[in-house]
Amino acid sequence: MKVLIMAGGYATRLWPITKDKPKALLPVGEKTILDYIMEKVGELGFETHISTNRFFEAHFRPYAEKYGVGLIVEDTLHEEEKLGTVGAMKKAVNELGLDDYLVVAGDNLFSFSPSDFLRAYDGRTLIAVYDVGDLELAKRYGVVVLEGDKVLSFQEKPAQPQSTLISTGVYVFPRGVMELIGEYSSNGNGDSPGYFLQWLLERGEEIKAYRFSDYWYDIGSADSYLEALKTLLGESHIEEIQISPYSKIIPPVVVKRGAKILGRSIVGPFVYIGEDCVIENSDVSDSIIFKDTIIRNSTIWRSIIDEKCEIRNLELKKSLVGGHAKIQRGD
């Protein structure tokens, strides 16, 4: 069996944060999304490859070397050119050969152990499913209907979901199914794995489901990103920083090297502060602040602020601010 981490998307729903940085490498506490995935699949000891694009290739090279895994690079530089998940799977088979493949979406944070997941594998396609508990929310995903652990139907982003159980972007495709990708692709079918699963069911292929219930996050929106931080940020991690005696840190937080917390500031809980940020006379909670950003006389809540921004005299709630922005209200 081979492991394929899918990180070839351009994450347009999180722009401008992901315009120049891949979503899989966004920090969630001390580690990136990819770190969490690699630590889990690394326990399996299987040959592993990260699938990405030419635009983000340089970002992933150090991670491939760090974890001793391969890199498969599709020759695309823009969203409209990308191969999509199924196209990237086809490219992987062409380069690596037929095998059983554990395929994991690179923006996926999940609670289960891949070893437990693979114990449910019996040679039939296996998908990990999670109950989002809300029909409206289920419309965003691939919805499954089960009988026991057998998948009876699969609907990709349905207008009227038949259940709240959704596919989470972790799959095992057996060799025989991987062999069908060429036939599937030649018919002009969609590149979402959900449509591929629908096609397999229509052909009479059996698909099994592995249910889990602790946590799952598809980092496709600011809300899901911040919720993942709240779940996974267990203990504080504070590097060499400067902090005023009148400031307060409320754990858990991550504050990276070179940050300055000045004046009467309150940082936390559930906050990530990047390298060399300046927080002065400001309150920051439930937020992610990337490196080299300055925040003065402001209140930041449930927001994501990209690197090298300057925020002054503002109250920001549920905001997404792109890199190098300068936003202020009059002094």
Phi and psi restraints in degrees (value plus and minus 20) as a CYANA .aco file:
   2 LYS   PHI    -136.5   -96.5
   2 LYS   PSI     133.4   173.4
   3 VAL   PHI    -130.1   -90.1
   3 VAL   PSI     113.7   153.7
   4 LEU   PHI    -146.7  -106.7
   4 LEU   PSI      95.5   135.5
   5 ILE   PHI    -116.2   -76.2
   5 ILE   PSI      99.8   139.8
   6 MET   PHI    -110.6   -70.6
   6 MET   PSI      90.7   130.7
   7 ALA   PHI    -157.2  -117.2
   7 ALA   PSI      23.0    63.0
   8 GLY   PHI    -121.2   -81.2
   8 GLY   PSI     -16.3    23.7
   9 GLY   PHI    -104.0   -64.0
   9 GLY   PSI     149.0   189.0
  10 TYR   PHI    -128.6   -88.6
  10 TYR   PSI     -16.6    23.4
  11 ALA   PHI      29.8    69.8
  11 ALA   PSI      29.5    69.5
  12 THR   PHI     -84.8   -44.8
  12 THR   PSI     -44.8    -4.8
  13 ARG   PHI     -89.6   -49.6
  13 ARG   PSI     -38.7     1.3
  14 LEU   PHI    -125.3   -85.3
  14 LEU   PSI     -12.0    28.0
  15 TRP   PHI     -81.2   -41.2
  15 TRP   PSI     125.7   165.7
  16 PRO   PHI    -108.0   -68.0
  16 PRO   PSI     -22.2    17.8
  17 ILE   PHI     -78.4   -38.4
  17 ILE   PSI     -58.6   -18.6
  18 THR   PHI    -122.4   -82.4
  18 THR   PSI      -3.2    36.8
  19 LYS   PHI     -86.0   -46.0
  19 LYS   PSI     -55.4   -15.4
  20 ASP   PHI    -142.5  -102.5
  20 ASP   PSI     -12.7    27.3
  21 LYS   PHI    -157.5  -117.5
  21 LYS   PSI     116.7   156.7
  22 PRO   PHI     -90.3   -50.3
  22 PRO   PSI     123.1   163.1
  23 LYS   PHI     -80.1   -40.1
  23 LYS   PSI     -57.3   -17.3
  24 ALA   PHI     -82.3   -42.3
  24 ALA   PSI     -39.0     1.0
  25 LEU   PHI    -123.9   -83.9
  25 LEU   PSI      -7.5    32.5
  26 LEU   PHI     -89.6   -49.6
  26 LEU   PSI     121.4   161.4
  27 PRO   PHI     -95.7   -55.7
  27 PRO   PSI     119.2   159.2
  28 VAL   PHI    -146.8  -106.8
  28 VAL   PSI      71.9   111.9
  29 GLY   PHI      54.1    94.1
  29 GLY   PSI    -156.5  -116.5
  30 GLU   PHI     -93.5   -53.5
  30 GLU   PSI     -43.1    -3.1
  31 LYS   PHI    -135.7   -95.7
  31 LYS   PSI     141.3   181.3
  32 THR   PHI    -106.3   -66.3
  32 THR   PSI     147.0   187.0
  33 ILE   PHI     -76.0   -36.0
  33 ILE   PSI     -63.8   -23.8
  34 LEU   PHI     -82.9   -42.9
  34 LEU   PSI     -56.8   -16.8
  35 ASP   PHI     -78.7   -38.7
  35 ASP   PSI     -65.6   -25.6
  36 TYR   PHI     -79.3   -39.3
  36 TYR   PSI     -65.0   -25.0
  37 ILE   PHI     -86.0   -46.0
  37 ILE   PSI     -66.6   -26.6
  38 MET   PHI     -84.2   -44.2
  38 MET   PSI     -56.3   -16.3
  39 GLU   PHI     -84.8   -44.8
  39 GLU   PSI     -56.4   -16.4
  40 LYS   PHI     -91.6   -51.6
  40 LYS   PSI     -71.0   -31.0
  41 VAL   PHI     -94.9   -54.9
  41 VAL   PSI     -41.5    -1.5
  42 GLY   PHI     -82.2   -42.2
  42 GLY   PSI     -46.6    -6.6
  43 GLU   PHI     -84.9   -44.9
  43 GLU   PSI     -40.6    -0.6
  44 LEU   PHI     -98.0   -58.0
  44 LEU   PSI     -50.1   -10.1
  45 GLY   PHI      57.7    97.7
  45 GLY   PSI      -3.7    36.3
  46 PHE   PHI    -108.7   -68.7
  46 PHE   PSI     136.5   176.5
  47 GLU   PHI     -78.6   -38.6
  47 GLU   PSI     108.2   148.2
  48 THR   PHI    -147.9  -107.9
  48 THR   PSI     122.1   162.1
  49 HIS   PHI    -156.7  -116.7
  49 HIS   PSI     124.7   164.7
  50 ILE   PHI    -122.2   -82.2
  50 ILE   PSI     108.0   148.0
  51 SER   PHI    -121.3   -81.3
  51 SER   PSI     100.7   140.7
  52 THR   PHI    -160.0  -120.0
  52 THR   PSI    -184.1  -144.1
  53 ASN   PHI    -141.7  -101.7
  53 ASN   PSI     149.1   189.1
  54 ARG   PHI     -82.6   -42.6
  54 ARG   PSI     -54.1   -14.1
  55 PHE   PHI     -82.7   -42.7
  55 PHE   PSI     -59.9   -19.9
  56 PHE   PHI    -124.2   -84.2
  56 PHE   PSI     -14.0    26.0
  57 GLU   PHI     -72.1   -32.1
  57 GLU   PSI     -66.9   -26.9
  58 ALA   PHI     -82.7   -42.7
  58 ALA   PSI     -49.1    -9.1
  59 HIS   PHI     -88.2   -48.2
  59 HIS   PSI     -55.3   -15.3
  60 PHE   PHI    -108.4   -68.4
  60 PHE   PSI     -38.4     1.6
  61 ARG   PHI     -74.5   -34.5
  61 ARG   PSI     -69.0   -29.0
  62 PRO   PHI     -81.1   -41.1
  62 PRO   PSI     -54.3   -14.3
  63 TYR   PHI     -91.0   -51.0
  63 TYR   PSI     -59.3   -19.3
  64 ALA   PHI     -80.8   -40.8
  64 ALA   PSI     -61.6   -21.6
  65 GLU   PHI     -89.5   -49.5
  65 GLU   PSI     -61.3   -21.3
  66 LYS   PHI     -78.7   -38.7
  66 LYS   PSI     -62.6   -22.6
  67 TYR   PHI    -118.0   -78.0
  67 TYR   PSI     -21.8    18.2
  68 GLY   PHI      45.1    85.1
  68 GLY   PSI      21.9    61.9
  69 VAL   PHI    -139.1   -99.1
  69 VAL   PSI     145.7   185.7
  70 GLY   PHI    -105.0   -65.0
  70 GLY   PSI     145.3   185.3
  71 LEU   PHI    -149.2  -109.2
  71 LEU   PSI     105.2   145.2
  72 ILE   PHI    -129.9   -89.9
  72 ILE   PSI     101.8   141.8
  73 VAL   PHI    -136.6   -96.6
  73 VAL   PSI      97.8   137.8
  74 GLU   PHI    -102.2   -62.2
  74 GLU   PSI     124.1   164.1
  75 ASP   PHI    -105.7   -65.7
  75 ASP   PSI      45.4    85.4
  76 THR   PHI    -150.4  -110.4
  76 THR   PSI     132.7   172.7
  77 LEU   PHI    -146.2  -106.2
  77 LEU   PSI     -26.4    13.6
  78 HIS   PHI    -159.3  -119.3
  78 HIS   PSI     136.8   176.8
  79 GLU   PHI     -74.3   -34.3
  79 GLU   PSI     -64.3   -24.3
  80 GLU   PHI     -90.6   -50.6
  80 GLU   PSI     -32.1     7.9
  81 GLU   PHI    -115.8   -75.8
  81 GLU   PSI     -35.7     4.3
  82 LYS   PHI     -80.4   -40.4
  82 LYS   PSI     130.8   170.8
  83 LEU   PHI     -94.6   -54.6
  83 LEU   PSI     -47.7    -7.7
  84 GLY   PHI      62.7   102.7
  84 GLY   PSI     150.3   190.3
  85 THR   PHI     -82.1   -42.1
  85 THR   PSI     -68.5   -28.5
  86 VAL   PHI     -87.6   -47.6
  86 VAL   PSI     -59.9   -19.9
  87 GLY   PHI     -81.4   -41.4
  87 GLY   PSI     -59.5   -19.5
  88 ALA   PHI     -89.4   -49.4
  88 ALA   PSI     -55.2   -15.2
  89 MET   PHI     -83.8   -43.8
  89 MET   PSI     -60.1   -20.1
  90 LYS   PHI     -83.2   -43.2
  90 LYS   PSI     -61.9   -21.9
  91 LYS   PHI     -82.9   -42.9
  91 LYS   PSI     -59.7   -19.7
  92 ALA   PHI     -82.5   -42.5
  92 ALA   PSI     -63.5   -23.5
  93 VAL   PHI     -82.8   -42.8
  93 VAL   PSI     -60.4   -20.4
  94 ASN   PHI     -82.4   -42.4
  94 ASN   PSI     -56.4   -16.4
  95 GLU   PHI    -106.8   -66.8
  95 GLU   PSI     -55.5   -15.5
  96 LEU   PHI    -127.2   -87.2
  96 LEU   PSI     -36.5     3.5
  97 GLY   PHI      74.5   114.5
  97 GLY   PSI     145.2   185.2
  98 LEU   PHI     -90.5   -50.5
  98 LEU   PSI     122.8   162.8
  99 ASP   PHI    -192.5  -152.5
  99 ASP   PSI     153.7   193.7
 100 ASP   PHI     -94.1   -54.1
 100 ASP   PSI     117.9   157.9
 101 TYR   PHI    -144.1  -104.1
 101 TYR   PSI     108.2   148.2
 102 LEU   PHI    -109.3   -69.3
 102 LEU   PSI      95.3   135.3
 103 VAL   PHI    -130.0   -90.0
 103 VAL   PSI     106.3   146.3
 104 VAL   PHI    -147.7  -107.7
 104 VAL   PSI     105.3   145.3
 105 ALA   PHI     -85.9   -45.9
 105 ALA   PSI     114.0   154.0
 106 GLY   PHI     -96.3   -56.3
 106 GLY   PSI     -19.7    20.3
 107 ASP   PHI    -133.4   -93.4
 107 ASP   PSI       4.1    44.1
 108 ASN   PHI    -124.4   -84.4
 108 ASN   PSI     106.3   146.3
 109 LEU   PHI    -138.3   -98.3
 109 LEU   PSI      97.7   137.7
 110 PHE   PHI    -153.2  -113.2
 110 PHE   PSI     134.9   174.9
 111 SER   PHI    -107.4   -67.4
 111 SER   PSI     -42.8    -2.8
 112 PHE   PHI    -101.6   -61.6
 112 PHE   PSI     140.3   180.3
 113 SER   PHI    -105.3   -65.3
 113 SER   PSI     111.1   151.1
 114 PRO   PHI     -77.6   -37.6
 114 PRO   PSI     -48.7    -8.7
 115 SER   PHI     -84.0   -44.0
 115 SER   PSI     -63.7   -23.7
 116 ASP   PHI     -82.8   -42.8
 116 ASP   PSI     -62.0   -22.0
 117 PHE   PHI     -78.7   -38.7
 117 PHE   PSI     -66.1   -26.1
 118 LEU   PHI     -91.1   -51.1
 118 LEU   PSI     -41.4    -1.4
 119 ARG   PHI     -85.9   -45.9
 119 ARG   PSI     -41.7    -1.7
 120 ALA   PHI    -106.8   -66.8
 120 ALA   PSI     -23.9    16.1
 121 TYR   PHI    -102.8   -62.8
 121 TYR   PSI     106.4   146.4
 122 ASP   PHI    -146.7  -106.7
 122 ASP   PSI       2.1    42.1
 123 GLY   PHI      80.6   120.6
 123 GLY   PSI     -30.1     9.9
 124 ARG   PHI    -120.9   -80.9
 124 ARG   PSI     133.8   173.8
 125 THR   PHI     -70.7   -30.7
 125 THR   PSI     112.9   152.9
 126 LEU   PHI    -146.7  -106.7
 126 LEU   PSI     113.3   153.3
 127 ILE   PHI    -146.4  -106.4
 127 ILE   PSI     126.4   166.4
 128 ALA   PHI    -110.2   -70.2
 128 ALA   PSI     109.2   149.2
 129 VAL   PHI    -144.8  -104.8
 129 VAL   PSI     129.6   169.6
 130 TYR   PHI    -159.8  -119.8
 130 TYR   PSI     120.1   160.1
 131 ASP   PHI    -110.2   -70.2
 131 ASP   PSI      90.1   130.1
 132 VAL   PHI    -100.5   -60.5
 132 VAL   PSI     -30.5     9.5
 133 GLY   PHI      51.6    91.6
 133 GLY   PSI      -7.3    32.7
 134 ASP   PHI    -171.8  -131.8
 134 ASP   PSI     102.1   142.1
 135 LEU   PHI     -85.0   -45.0
 135 LEU   PSI     -55.2   -15.2
 136 GLU   PHI     -85.9   -45.9
 136 GLU   PSI     -61.9   -21.9
 137 LEU   PHI     -87.0   -47.0
 137 LEU   PSI     -56.0   -16.0
 138 ALA   PHI     -81.9   -41.9
 138 ALA   PSI     -44.2    -4.2
 139 LYS   PHI     -80.5   -40.5
 139 LYS   PSI     -40.4    -0.4
 140 ARG   PHI    -102.4   -62.4
 140 ARG   PSI     -29.5    10.5
 141 TYR   PHI    -146.8  -106.8
 141 TYR   PSI    -195.9  -155.9
 142 GLY   PHI    -106.3   -66.3
 142 GLY   PSI      99.6   139.6
 143 VAL   PHI    -120.4   -80.4
 143 VAL   PSI     114.2   154.2
 144 VAL   PHI    -136.2   -96.2
 144 VAL   PSI     128.1   168.1
 145 VAL   PHI    -136.7   -96.7
 145 VAL   PSI     108.4   148.4
 146 LEU   PHI    -134.3   -94.3
 146 LEU   PSI     134.5   174.5
 147 GLU   PHI    -146.9  -106.9
 147 GLU   PSI      81.7   121.7
 148 GLY   PHI      48.4    88.4
 148 GLY   PSI    -143.4  -103.4
 149 ASP   PHI    -126.1   -86.1
 149 ASP   PSI      -8.0    32.0
 150 LYS   PHI    -113.9   -73.9
 150 LYS   PSI     111.4   151.4
 151 VAL   PHI    -101.0   -61.0
 151 VAL   PSI      97.6   137.6
 152 LEU   PHI    -107.5   -67.5
 152 LEU   PSI     -57.6   -17.6
 153 SER   PHI    -170.9  -130.9
 153 SER   PSI     137.5   177.5
 154 PHE   PHI    -159.4  -119.4
 154 PHE   PSI     106.8   146.8
 155 GLN   PHI    -142.1  -102.1
 155 GLN   PSI     103.1   143.1
 156 GLU   PHI    -105.9   -65.9
 156 GLU   PSI      94.5   134.5
 157 LYS   PHI      27.0    67.0
 157 LYS   PSI      40.1    80.1
 158 PRO   PHI     -95.5   -55.5
 158 PRO   PSI     129.3   169.3
 159 ALA   PHI     -90.7   -50.7
 159 ALA   PSI     -50.6   -10.6
 160 GLN   PHI    -150.6  -110.6
 160 GLN   PSI      66.6   106.6
 161 PRO   PHI     -81.2   -41.2
 161 PRO   PSI     122.6   162.6
 162 GLN   PHI    -110.4   -70.4
 162 GLN   PSI     -28.1    11.9
 163 SER   PHI    -179.9  -139.9
 163 SER   PSI     157.1   197.1
 164 THR   PHI    -126.3   -86.3
 164 THR   PSI      -9.8    30.2
 165 LEU   PHI    -104.9   -64.9
 165 LEU   PSI     107.7   147.7
 166 ILE   PHI    -147.2  -107.2
 166 ILE   PSI     134.4   174.4
 167 SER   PHI    -100.4   -60.4
 167 SER   PSI     117.6   157.6
 168 THR   PHI    -126.1   -86.1
 168 THR   PSI     -13.5    26.5
 169 GLY   PHI      66.3   106.3
 169 GLY   PSI       1.0    41.0
 170 VAL   PHI    -145.6  -105.6
 170 VAL   PSI     101.9   141.9
 171 TYR   PHI    -158.7  -118.7
 171 TYR   PSI     134.5   174.5
 172 VAL   PHI    -138.7   -98.7
 172 VAL   PSI     101.7   141.7
 173 PHE   PHI    -128.9   -88.9
 173 PHE   PSI      98.6   138.6
 174 PRO   PHI     -88.4   -48.4
 174 PRO   PSI     143.1   183.1
 175 ARG   PHI     -70.0   -30.0
 175 ARG   PSI     -65.6   -25.6
 176 GLY   PHI     -83.0   -43.0
 176 GLY   PSI     -53.1   -13.1
 177 VAL   PHI     -96.0   -56.0
 177 VAL   PSI     -59.8   -19.8
 178 MET   PHI     -80.0   -40.0
 178 MET   PSI     -50.8   -10.8
 179 GLU   PHI     -87.5   -47.5
 179 GLU   PSI     -41.0    -1.0
 180 LEU   PHI    -105.3   -65.3
 180 LEU   PSI     -28.7    11.3
 181 ILE   PHI     -80.4   -40.4
 181 ILE   PSI     -58.8   -18.8
 182 GLY   PHI     -80.4   -40.4
 182 GLY   PSI     -64.6   -24.6
 183 GLU   PHI     -83.2   -43.2
 183 GLU   PSI     -64.6   -24.6
 184 TYR   PHI     -80.1   -40.1
 184 TYR   PSI     -66.9   -26.9
 185 SER   PHI     -88.3   -48.3
 185 SER   PSI     -53.4   -13.4
 186 SER   PHI     -86.6   -46.6
 186 SER   PSI     -37.9     2.1
 187 ASN   PHI    -111.4   -71.4
 187 ASN   PSI     -10.7    29.3
 188 GLY   PHI      52.2    92.2
 188 GLY   PSI       5.5    45.5
 189 ASN   PHI     -95.3   -55.3
 189 ASN   PSI     141.2   181.2
 190 GLY   PHI     -85.5   -45.5
 190 GLY   PSI     133.9   173.9
 191 ASP   PHI    -111.7   -71.7
 191 ASP   PSI     -16.7    23.3
 192 SER   PHI     -96.0   -56.0
 192 SER   PSI     117.6   157.6
 193 PRO   PHI     -81.3   -41.3
 193 PRO   PSI     -43.8    -3.8
 194 GLY   PHI     -81.1   -41.1
 194 GLY   PSI     -62.9   -22.9
 195 TYR   PHI     -88.1   -48.1
 195 TYR   PSI     -53.1   -13.1
 196 PHE   PHI     -84.6   -44.6
 196 PHE   PSI     -61.8   -21.8
 197 LEU   PHI     -84.7   -44.7
 197 LEU   PSI     -60.9   -20.9
 198 GLN   PHI     -79.3   -39.3
 198 GLN   PSI     -64.2   -24.2
 199 TRP   PHI     -82.1   -42.1
 199 TRP   PSI     -61.4   -21.4
 200 LEU   PHI     -82.9   -42.9
 200 LEU   PSI     -63.3   -23.3
 201 LEU   PHI     -82.6   -42.6
 201 LEU   PSI     -60.9   -20.9
 202 GLU   PHI     -84.2   -44.2
 202 GLU   PSI     -48.2    -8.2
 203 ARG   PHI     -99.5   -59.5
 203 ARG   PSI     -28.3    11.7
 204 GLY   PHI      74.6   114.6
 204 GLY   PSI     -13.4    26.6
 205 GLU   PHI     -90.3   -50.3
 205 GLU   PSI     122.4   162.4
 206 GLU   PHI    -109.8   -69.8
 206 GLU   PSI     119.1   159.1
 207 ILE   PHI    -147.5  -107.5
 207 ILE   PSI     111.7   151.7
 208 LYS   PHI    -123.8   -83.8
 208 LYS   PSI     136.2   176.2
 209 ALA   PHI    -140.1  -100.1
 209 ALA   PSI     121.7   161.7
 210 TYR   PHI    -133.0   -93.0
 210 TYR   PSI      95.3   135.3
 211 ARG   PHI    -114.1   -74.1
 211 ARG   PSI     118.6   158.6
 212 PHE   PHI    -158.3  -118.3
 212 PHE   PSI     144.0   184.0
 213 SER   PHI    -161.1  -121.1
 213 SER   PSI     -20.5    19.5
 214 ASP   PHI     -94.8   -54.8
 214 ASP   PSI     -93.7   -53.7
 215 TYR   PHI    -168.9  -128.9
 215 TYR   PSI     135.4   175.4
 216 TRP   PHI    -175.4  -135.4
 216 TRP   PSI     114.2   154.2
 217 TYR   PHI    -153.1  -113.1
 217 TYR   PSI     106.8   146.8
 218 ASP   PHI    -116.9   -76.9
 218 ASP   PSI      89.1   129.1
 219 ILE   PHI     -98.0   -58.0
 219 ILE   PSI      53.6    93.6
 220 GLY   PHI    -133.4   -93.4
 220 GLY   PSI     -22.2    17.8
 221 SER   PHI    -168.7  -128.7
 221 SER   PSI     144.7   184.7
 222 ALA   PHI     -82.0   -42.0
 222 ALA   PSI     -60.2   -20.2
 223 ASP   PHI     -80.6   -40.6
 223 ASP   PSI     -67.3   -27.3
 224 SER   PHI     -87.1   -47.1
 224 SER   PSI     -54.4   -14.4
 225 TYR   PHI     -83.5   -43.5
 225 TYR   PSI     -67.3   -27.3
 226 LEU   PHI     -88.1   -48.1
 226 LEU   PSI     -56.4   -16.4
 227 GLU   PHI     -86.4   -46.4
 227 GLU   PSI     -58.1   -18.1
 228 ALA   PHI     -82.0   -42.0
 228 ALA   PSI     -61.4   -21.4
 229 LEU   PHI     -79.7   -39.7
 229 LEU   PSI     -63.1   -23.1
 230 LYS   PHI     -84.1   -44.1
 230 LYS   PSI     -56.2   -16.2
 231 THR   PHI     -94.9   -54.9
 231 THR   PSI     -61.8   -21.8
 232 LEU   PHI    -115.7   -75.7
 232 LEU   PSI     -32.6     7.4
 233 LEU   PHI    -104.3   -64.3
 233 LEU   PSI      70.4   110.4
 234 GLY   PHI    -101.8   -61.8
 234 GLY   PSI     -81.5   -41.5
 235 GLU   PHI    -133.0   -93.0
 235 GLU   PSI     135.2   175.2
 236 SER   PHI     -91.7   -51.7
 236 SER   PSI     129.9   169.9
 237 HIS   PHI    -157.0  -117.0
 237 HIS   PSI      85.8   125.8
 238 ILE   PHI    -139.6   -99.6
 238 ILE   PSI      99.6   139.6
 239 GLU   PHI    -109.1   -69.1
 239 GLU   PSI    -182.2  -142.2
 240 GLU   PHI     -91.8   -51.8
 240 GLU   PSI      88.9   128.9
 241 ILE   PHI    -154.0  -114.0
 241 ILE   PSI     149.3   189.3
 242 GLN   PHI    -129.5   -89.5
 242 GLN   PSI     109.1   149.1
 243 ILE   PHI    -156.1  -116.1
 243 ILE   PSI     113.2   153.2
 244 SER   PHI     -88.6   -48.6
 244 SER   PSI     126.9   166.9
 245 PRO   PHI     -85.6   -45.6
 245 PRO   PSI     -34.8     5.2
 246 TYR   PHI    -116.4   -76.4
 246 TYR   PSI     -19.9    20.1
 247 SER   PHI    -117.8   -77.8
 247 SER   PSI     141.8   181.8
 248 LYS   PHI    -158.0  -118.0
 248 LYS   PSI     118.3   158.3
 249 ILE   PHI    -131.2   -91.2
 249 ILE   PSI     106.8   146.8
 250 ILE   PHI    -127.8   -87.8
 250 ILE   PSI      92.7   132.7
 251 PRO   PHI     -91.6   -51.6
 251 PRO   PSI     139.6   179.6
 252 PRO   PHI    -108.4   -68.4
 252 PRO   PSI     123.8   163.8
 253 VAL   PHI    -163.7  -123.7
 253 VAL   PSI     140.7   180.7
 254 VAL   PHI    -140.2  -100.2
 254 VAL   PSI     103.2   143.2
 255 VAL   PHI    -145.8  -105.8
 255 VAL   PSI      96.7   136.7
 256 LYS   PHI    -105.2   -65.2
 256 LYS   PSI     144.8   184.8
 257 ARG   PHI     -72.2   -32.2
 257 ARG   PSI     117.6   157.6
 258 GLY   PHI      66.6   106.6
 258 GLY   PSI     -24.1    15.9
 259 ALA   PHI     -89.9   -49.9
 259 ALA   PSI     130.1   170.1
 260 LYS   PHI    -145.0  -105.0
 260 LYS   PSI     104.4   144.4
 261 ILE   PHI    -134.0   -94.0
 261 ILE   PSI      85.6   125.6
 262 LEU   PHI    -136.7   -96.7
 262 LEU   PSI     144.5   184.5
 263 GLY   PHI      43.9    83.9
 263 GLY   PSI    -163.2  -123.2
 264 ARG   PHI    -124.3   -84.3
 264 ARG   PSI      64.5   104.5
 265 SER   PHI    -133.6   -93.6
 265 SER   PSI     131.8   171.8
 266 ILE   PHI    -145.6  -105.6
 266 ILE   PSI     100.6   140.6
 267 VAL   PHI    -138.1   -98.1
 267 VAL   PSI     102.4   142.4
 268 GLY   PHI      92.1   132.1
 268 GLY   PSI     151.6   191.6
 269 PRO   PHI    -100.3   -60.3
 269 PRO   PSI     153.4   193.4
 270 PHE   PHI      36.9    76.9
 270 PHE   PSI      40.5    80.5
 271 VAL   PHI    -151.5  -111.5
 271 VAL   PSI     120.4   160.4
 272 TYR   PHI    -135.6   -95.6
 272 TYR   PSI     102.8   142.8
 273 ILE   PHI    -136.9   -96.9
 273 ILE   PSI     101.7   141.7
 274 GLY   PHI     -98.0   -58.0
 274 GLY   PSI     157.7   197.7
 275 GLU   PHI     -78.6   -38.6
 275 GLU   PSI     119.5   159.5
 276 ASP   PHI      40.0    80.0
 276 ASP   PSI       5.7    45.7
 277 CYS   PHI     -98.3   -58.3
 277 CYS   PSI     137.4   177.4
 278 VAL   PHI    -143.4  -103.4
 278 VAL   PSI     101.9   141.9
 279 ILE   PHI    -138.4   -98.4
 279 ILE   PSI      94.5   134.5
 280 GLU   PHI    -150.2  -110.2
 280 GLU   PSI     105.5   145.5
 281 ASN   PHI      28.3    68.3
 281 ASN   PSI      26.7    66.7
 282 SER   PHI    -158.2  -118.2
 282 SER   PSI     135.0   175.0
 283 ASP   PHI    -131.3   -91.3
 283 ASP   PSI     106.3   146.3
 284 VAL   PHI    -149.2  -109.2
 284 VAL   PSI     102.5   142.5
 285 SER   PHI    -164.1  -124.1
 285 SER   PSI     133.1   173.1
 286 ASP   PHI      28.3    68.3
 286 ASP   PSI      26.9    66.9
 287 SER   PHI    -164.5  -124.5
 287 SER   PSI     142.3   182.3
 288 ILE   PHI    -144.1  -104.1
 288 ILE   PSI     101.5   141.5
 289 ILE   PHI    -139.1   -99.1
 289 ILE   PSI      97.2   137.2
 290 PHE   PHI    -100.2   -60.2
 290 PHE   PSI     150.1   190.1
 291 LYS   PHI     -80.3   -40.3
 291 LYS   PSI     136.1   176.1
 292 ASP   PHI      41.0    81.0
 292 ASP   PSI       7.0    47.0
 293 THR   PHI    -121.0   -81.0
 293 THR   PSI     123.6   163.6
 294 ILE   PHI    -134.3   -94.3
 294 ILE   PSI     108.3   148.3
 295 ILE   PHI    -147.9  -107.9
 295 ILE   PSI     100.0   140.0
 296 ARG   PHI    -149.5  -109.5
 296 ARG   PSI     114.4   154.4
 297 ASN   PHI      32.0    72.0
 297 ASN   PSI      26.0    66.0
 298 SER   PHI    -156.2  -116.2
 298 SER   PSI     141.7   181.7
 299 THR   PHI    -139.5   -99.5
 299 THR   PSI     102.4   142.4
 300 ILE   PHI    -140.1  -100.1
 300 ILE   PSI     104.8   144.8
 301 TRP   PHI    -159.5  -119.5
 301 TRP   PSI     112.1   152.1
 302 ARG   PHI      27.4    67.4
 302 ARG   PSI      31.1    71.1
 303 SER   PHI    -151.6  -111.6
 303 SER   PSI     138.3   178.3
 304 ILE   PHI    -144.1  -104.1
 304 ILE   PSI     101.9   141.9
 305 ILE   PHI    -140.5  -100.5
 305 ILE   PSI     102.1   142.1
 306 ASP   PHI     -93.3   -53.3
 306 ASP   PSI     158.1   198.1
 307 GLU   PHI     -90.3   -50.3
 307 GLU   PSI     134.5   174.5
 308 LYS   PHI      37.9    77.9
 308 LYS   PSI      17.2    57.2
 309 CYS   PHI    -117.9   -77.9
 309 CYS   PSI     144.6   184.6
 310 GLU   PHI    -156.2  -116.2
 310 GLU   PSI      96.9   136.9
 311 ILE   PHI    -139.7   -99.7
 311 ILE   PSI     103.8   143.8
 312 ARG   PHI    -154.0  -114.0
 312 ARG   PSI     117.4   157.4
 313 ASN   PHI      35.4    75.4
 313 ASN   PSI      22.9    62.9
 314 LEU   PHI    -150.2  -110.2
 314 LEU   PSI     136.8   176.8
 315 GLU   PHI    -135.9   -95.9
 315 GLU   PSI      89.7   129.7
 316 LEU   PHI    -128.8   -88.8
 316 LEU   PSI     105.4   145.4
 317 LYS   PHI    -149.6  -109.6
 317 LYS   PSI     112.2   152.2
 318 LYS   PHI      30.4    70.4
 318 LYS   PSI      31.1    71.1
 319 SER   PHI    -136.5   -96.5
 319 SER   PSI     133.9   173.9
 320 LEU   PHI    -147.0  -107.0
 320 LEU   PSI      92.8   132.8
 321 VAL   PHI    -134.7   -94.7
 321 VAL   PSI     105.7   145.7
 322 GLY   PHI     -95.1   -55.1
 322 GLY   PSI     143.1   183.1
 323 GLY   PHI     -79.5   -39.5
 323 GLY   PSI     127.0   167.0
 324 HIS   PHI      48.8    88.8
 324 HIS   PSI      -7.2    32.8
 325 ALA   PHI     -96.2   -56.2
 325 ALA   PSI     124.5   164.5
 326 LYS   PHI    -143.1  -103.1
 326 LYS   PSI      93.6   133.6
 327 ILE   PHI    -149.5  -109.5
 327 ILE   PSI     108.8   148.8
 328 GLN   PHI    -174.4  -134.4
 328 GLN   PSI     134.3   174.3
 329 ARG   PHI    -122.9   -82.9
 329 ARG   PSI     133.3   173.3
 330 GLY   PHI     -73.2   -33.2
 330 GLY   PSI     123.8   163.8
